[in-house]
Amino acid sequence: MRGKVADLLLAGILCFLAVPSVGMAQESGYFNQMGRTFGRGIKNIVSCPWEVPYTIGKYDRETVNCRAFRDTAGFFDGVFRTVTRFGCGVWDVLFCAVPGAQEGLPLKPETFF
C-alpha cells in the first residue's frame, strides 16, 4: 500500500515538472517590449560611429588584397553600416510605442554594448 502511494506521488510530481509553466509561455508585456526596443534604438544611435573602425578591423584581418585596398573597402562599408545602424536606431526610437513584434533589421552585432 505504501509503495503505491509513493509511486503515485512520484508520478504526480514528475507530471507537474514535465508541463511548462504558463508564465514561461507568455510573451513579454507591452511596456517591457517598448523599453527593450527603445533601449536598442538608443544604443544603435550612440554606437553608430564605431561601425567604421569595427568594419575596417574586420576587413583588415583578411589577407586577400593589399592593406590599402582592405582598409579603403572597410572604410566605405563602415560608412554604409554607420548610416544603416543610425537609421535602425532612429526607427526603433520613433516607433517603439507601436504594439507588435519589433524585430528590427538583423544588424551584426545587434548592439555594440
Secondary structure, DSSP 8 states (H G I E B T S, - for coil): -HHHHHHHHHHHHHHHHHS--HHHHS---HHHHHHHHHHHHHHHHHHGGGHHHHHHHHHHT--SS-HHHHHHHHHHHHHHHHHHHHHHHHHHHHTTTS-S-------SSS---
